[in-house]
Amino acid sequence: MRLFITVLLISFIMASPIYAQSKTAQKLETIKKKLQSEKAKQKKLDKERQAIKSEIKKFQSETITLAKDLQEKESNLNSLSRQLNTLKEQQKQLSKDINTERKDIIALLEILQRIALEPPSLILMQKQTYGMEVMNTALLVEGTVEIAQGKIARFTKKKADLDDIKNRTEQKTKEVASVTHKLKSEKTELDSILSKKKQAEDKIASEASKTRERIKKLAKESNNLADLLKKLMAEKKKVAGDAPTTKSKTPAPVRGIKVTRFGQKNKGGITAKGLTLKAASKASVISPYNGRVLFSGPFKKYDNLMIIEHPKGYHSVIAGITTPFVTEGKSILAGEPIGRLDSNGKVYLELRYKNKPIDPEDYFIVKS
């Protein structure tokens, strides 16, 4: 009987509004604690994310400094290599000239030797052997000696020039080796920083893969470069930073010798919409201004194309980057390294304003 009364009492309490309210309050308290816990986690994640962003900015600053130094060394190496090739050509030509002079001197000495061994009377008797030009033996000997002396003097001068060029070639070869070694070391350092930067970016990456897929689809649908750029521009996103201006030129993305200028016509009569440069092998490429990478990959006749959106409707179009450091959707700073060229060092640059090509040399400092 007592057990029956106890069960009845418990049932009554559980069925009462007070008990239901208490249970609801417990659930709310549990949810509240979970929310507080999640907020704490979120706050911690936000701090970590902010720390990563600060780390990325630090890496960007380091890569900009390194890229600038790399381009200086690459430009220097390119110049040294050309000088070295010129010296080698001069050395080759001088060696050839010296061999010719040597043969001429030996031939003249042989003539003098024959004259010394045979008396003038015998020479006069042997017209058929020596020809009419050796009849006047006195003049012959004097003229031959004078020619020989002149050739010996030239030989001596050229030999001294050759020794000088050999020394300069050896010195230039050492300079090339030294710069090449430093370049290799700095490129390794840059690759290391870029790797760290990528790892940091991967931690906060979100829509990068979706962006790439969408842009690849756009590239397939586009008929030409202007069409592709038009479609990419349709996806409006504000780019921070200063717009390109002719009043204050900025270093070109690559340092090299001009091969084709803007507006120049080729043999087929096609007018160049951009600038073609010949840079050092595997030269570094930087972003000329702040921007956002709209496209990176193969497109039509371009094996490797990169399009960067800058403020106020400007776009850089760069063809020839075989080792890209950035992907679509990434924001980049002026001077930040964006990739490397292949071994031939050839690059094509376009600068567009509202999708119309403009002369890059009005905006870029183009150095050889």
PyMOL commands that set and color helices and strands:
alter all, ss='L'
color gray80, all
select helices_A, chain A and resi 2-15+17-117+120-125+127-130+132-134+137-203+208-221+225-233+311-313+360-362
alter helices_A, ss='H'
color red, helices_A
select strands_A, chain A and resi 250-251+256-260+275-279+284-286+291-299+302-309+314-319+321-324+331-332+337-341+346-353+356-358+364-365
alter strands_A, ss='S'
color yellow, strands_A
deselect
rebuild
show_as cartoon
